[in-house]
Amino acid sequence: MKPGTDIAAQTYGAAVRDALPPIGLGTWPLTGPAATAAVLTGIESGYRLIDTATVYDNEDAVGAALATCGVPRDELFVTTKLRGSDHVSGSIRGAVERSLDRLGLDCLDLFLIHWPMPRLDRYVAAFEGILECRDAGLVRYAGVSNFLEHHLRRVVAETGEAPAVNQIQMDPTIARVPVRRAADELGVFIQSWSPLGRGEVLDSPVVTAIADRLDATPAQVILAWHRAHEVVPIVRSANPQRQAENIAAVQVRLESADIAALDALDRGESAARDVEREEHF
């Protein structure tokens, strides 16, 4: 354990790490029957971590898949997120209860603040509200998304608890080293959204060369890179074949030289989206 690291935070982070499946299935921007079908084929392919958000407007469709998939509830890990309007109103318990109703669940495995929206200065209060829902048995783990180092440190300083998870934009070209370093110190587990980038990283000669050598797809190489950094990637696809290929990345093992070559693609924090300004209501 690093000097100054809080023992409780480390324990909490370790607990969610052990509970999380290795790769998650993202559901944005799917809605309606398309979202239900994608979640059903994803679960058939082996996904057990299903990620949605209130602002995606598909919690009911995801819930329909959960209700009919045939997999016991305790084998699934379901994540959703607080939308901006509920963040502003402060009705955190109401937001959680509405998500539970749409998903058809009694308890959420993970509930995240979707964006910090620092201009409004509500994210600490919102996190406290999620902790209250956790203590009431409505949520197993309280977390955040798109938080930077100073957001994380303020939450810990003012609430005495570290978020279990910080879900951030991350791929080999946006490696998020400062955020991940702070999260490691604080005991916050990292998930990644858009883990395959916007497509350009899949065509990188570095990625394709490793994929050719390992007889893997470029996507599998990139997802294996996330796992090598102990990050759970949330990857979205509605294509059953691609879903199966992506989750098979758990079998791909990168050499240290591969990881270093992929690390070298990082363009730094400036390449990430500006979470200080983005506000999704």
N, C-alpha and C positions, 0 to 999 in steps of 0.2 A: 504493500500500500504506500502511496506517495505521501510525503510529509504534508500535513494539513488537510488530508482528505477525511471527510466525515464518515465514520464507520457505518452509521445507519444508511447514508446515501449509497455507499458501496454495497451494502447488503441488499438494498432495494433494487439497484441496478443489476446485481447478480441474479436476483429472483426473476426479473422479467427476462433476462438473457436466457435463463434456463427454460422459461415458459414459451418463448417465441419459436415458432417454426422457422426453418432456415431461409426460406424465400416466401414473400407474400405476393398475393394477387391483387393488383390495383384495378379499380373499376371505373375511374373517370376516363372518358366522358360518356360512358354508356348509360342509358336509361331504359326503363320499361322492359319489354320482353327480351331485348338484346342483352341487357345487363343480367337478367335472370339466367338466360342461356349461357352467357360467358362464365358466370359463377358456377353453374352446374357442371360445365365441361372442365372448368379449372379444378373443382373438387374431385371430379373423376380422374383427373391427371395426377392428383396427389397434393394439391395445395390445401393447407389447413389454416393459413393466415389470410383472412379476407379483409381488405382495406376499402373503406368508403368514407364519405363525409356528408354532412347535412347539405352543404352548398352544391354537391354533385346532383342533388335531386333524384337519387336512385336508392335510398335506403329501403323503401318499400319493395323495390324489385330485387335487391340483394336479400332482403328478408324472405321473399317468396322462394328463392333458391335454398336458403338455409333450412326452411321448413320442409322442403321436399327432397333434399339431397340424400337422405338416408344415413348420414354420418352423425353419430351421437354428438350432442352439443358440447360435451366436455372434451371432444377431440378437435374442436374448432376454436380459433382465436380471432375474434371479431373486433375490428377497430373502426371508430368513426370520429368525427371532429366537430368542434364548436364553430359555427359560422359567425361572421362578423356582427350581424345584428343582435344575436344572443350575447355575444361578448360585450357589446355596448350596453345592452339593457341590464346586464348583470343577472339575468334569470338563468343561472347555470343549471340548477336542478331541473327547472322546467325544460331546458334544452335537452338534458340527458333523458328525461322521462319521455319526451317526444321522439327522440331517436330510438329508444327502447320500444316504444309502441310501433313505430314504422318498421323496425327490424323484427318485431315479434319475439323479443328476448326479455328475460328477467334481469340480466346483468350484462354489461359491456366488459369485454376483456381489457380494452384500452380506449381511453377517451382523451383526445388531444385538443389543445388550443391550436386552431388551424394556422393563424398568423398573429404575430405579437401586436401589430398595429400600434406602435409606440406613441404616435401622435395623440392617441386617445388616453394613454396611460392607464389602461385597465387590465393589463395582462397578469399582474400579480394577484389582483382581486379575483380574476377569472380562475387562476390556478387554485386559489384558496377554495373557491366554489367547487371545483372538481375534487379536491381533497375531501370536502364535506360529503360529496356523493360517494366517494370511495368508502368513507367511514360508515355511510348509511347502507352499504352493500349493493349499490347500484353500479359500481365501477370497480374492477379489480386493480387497475393501474392508471395512475394520473400522469399525463405527459403533455408534451408541447410539440409544435412543428414550426420549422423555419426560424427558430431562435438562434441568435448570435451569442457569442461568449458573454457579453455584458448583460444580455437578457437573462441568461441562465444564472449568472452570479447574483443578480438582483433577486430573482425568485428564491434562491437558496438563502440569501441573507435575510430576506423579509418574512419568509414562511418557515424557515428551519428545515425544509424538505427539498430534496432534489427531484425534478421530474424523472419518472422512470425511463422515459424515451424522449429523444428529440429527433423528429423525422425531418430530414433536410434534403435539399437538392444536392445531388452528388453523382459524379461519374468520373472516369479517369482524367478528363480534362478540367474538371471542377472538383478537386479532391477534398476541399474543405478542411485542410489540415489544422488551422487555428481553432475552428469550432470543435473538431474531433478531439484535439488535445485537451481543451477545457472540459469537454464532456467526460473524458476519461478521468481527469482529476476529480471531478465532482461526483462520479458514479452514475452518470447518465448514459444509457445505452443509445446507440445511433441506428436509426433506420434511414434508408435513402429512397427518395422519390426521383422519378426520371433517371433511373440508374443506367440506362443505355444512352443517355444524352438525347439530343434531338436527331440522332441518326448518323451524324457525321463521324462520330467516334467509331461506329461499326465498320467504317471503311478505312480506318487508319491502318497504314502498312504495319505498324507495330502489332496491332490487334490481329490482323489477318494472318500475319506470319506465325504468331503463337497458335492461332486456331488451326492453321494448316498442319503444324507440327504435332498438335495434340489430337488431330482428327475431331475437332469440336467446332461449333458454330462461333462466329465472333461474339454473339450475344452471350453464349455460355462462358467465354473467356472473361468478358467484362463482369458478369455476375459472380464468377469465381474470384475475381479481383476484390469485389466488395466483401465476399465471405473471408478472404484472406486477411482483410482488415477488420474482421469481426463486426461487420455491418450487415444488417438484414435488408436486402433490396426489396422494394415493392415494385414489381414489374407488371405492366398491363399489356394484355393482348386478349382479343376475343376469338382468335384463331386457335382451334383445339390442337393442331399440330405444333404451332409455335408455343403454346402454353406448355405442352409436354416437353419440347426441346428446352425451354427456359428452366423448368424445374429440374431437369436432368443435369443442370449445372452443378448441383450438389456433388456430383461424381467427378467433377473436373478438378484436378490438382495442379496448381501453378508452381513453378520453380521460383526460387528467390530472385533469380535474374529476370524472370517474366514480370514479377511484381514490381521490381525496380524500373523496368522499361515502361510499364504502364504508369507508374508514379510520375515518371518524367514528362508525361503528357500534360500535367497540371498547368493551367493558365493562371491560377491564383484566384483569390476571393473576388476580384473585380469582375470575373466572368460569370459569377452567380447572379441570380435575380436580386434586386434591391429590396430586401425585406423591411427596410426602414420606411419605405414608401408604399409598398403594396398593401391594399386594403380590400379584402374580399367579403362583401356583405351578403 
